[in-house]
Amino acid sequence: QVQPVESGGGLVQPGGSLTLSCTASRSIFSFTVMGWYRQAPGKERELVARITSGGSANYVDSVKGRFTIGSDNAKNAVYLQMNSLKPEDTAVYYCTMRYVEDGLDYWGQGTQVTVSS
């Protein structure tokens, strides 16, 4: 079974930093695309950042220059480093991984990020 598991959310003040982690039950090489989505109350879920197995990354405009997505093959993990956080970054963040064997996107349970003073 493929089940990403997120960790690292929490409460942070504006301007602060958080790192979200997502670990997979299989080698990171089992996934063609890995990404982070977020959903704020009353809003649709949006793609925040995505990285391919080849290392190509892209970001939603609102986080460019502040967030960085990366992966650690040894730990079967993908990360989202979030700097200069703003109140509008408050949301539940979800990790997703596209499994190479069936082409399906598998989702984590989500982790809450709250940016508030």
N, C-alpha and C positions, 0 to 999 in steps of 0.2 A: 504494500500500500504506500502511496506517495502522499505525504502530509507535511507540508512546510509548517514550521513552528516559529512564531515571532517572539521577540523579547526586546526590552530596552525602552519601552515607552514610559511616560511619567509626566510630572508637572515641572515646567521650567519657566523662568522669567524671560520676558522679551529680551532678545539679544543673546540669549544663552544657546547652548549646544546640547544635542542628544545624538546617540548612535543607536539605530535600530539594527537588530540582527535577525536573520532568518536561516534556520538550519533545515537541511533536507535529510530524509531517511535514506537517500542514495547519493552516490557520487555526483558532484556538481556537474560532471561531464554528461550526466543523464538528461540534462535540461538544455534546450536550445535558446530559450529566452527566460530571463528572470527579471522581475520588476516589483515595484512598490506602487500601490494605489492608496488613495485616501478618500474618506467620506466624512464630510462635516455635517452637522445636524441640518436637515432641511435641504441639503444639496445632493447632487448626483455624485456617484463615485468617479474620481478622475485619476488618470495615470500621472504619477509624479516623476518616476524615473524608470528606465529600463536598460538592461545590459544583455547583450547576446553572448553566446558561448565564445565568440571570437573576440570579445572585449569591447565591442562598439556600444557606446552609451548615448542615451538621449534623455532630455529633461523637459518638463513643462516649463514654459517661460517664467512663471512666477517663482521658480526655485533655482533657476540658473545662476551660477556663481555662489550659491549658498549651500546647496546640497551636493553630495557626491555619492554615487553608487559604485560598489566594488564587490569583488568576490574573493573568497579564500578557499582554494581547491582542497587544501589539506584538512580544512574543518568542514567541508561541504556546506559552506555558508555564503550568504550574500548580505551585504551591509548597506545601510543608508546613513551616511554621516550628515547631520543637519546642523548648520551653523547659522548664526544671526537670525534666530527664530523670531517669528512675528505672531501676534495673536491670530492672524488669519491662517496660520499653519495648524491650528487646533483641529484635530480630526482623529478618527480611527484609521490607522495605517494598516494596510493589508499587504502581505507578501504573496506573490504568485510565481509559479514556476511551470514552464511548458515542458512536459515530459516527452522525450524523444521517441519513445516506443509507441505512444498512442496519439501524440499531438494535442493532448488535452492540457488545459491550464488548471493547475491545482492551487487552491487558495489556503492560506493560513486563517487562523481564527480572528486575527486582528489585535492590535495593541493601541491603546489610547495615548495620544500625545496632546497635552494641554499647555498652551503658552499663555501665561497670565501673571500679572504682578500681584 
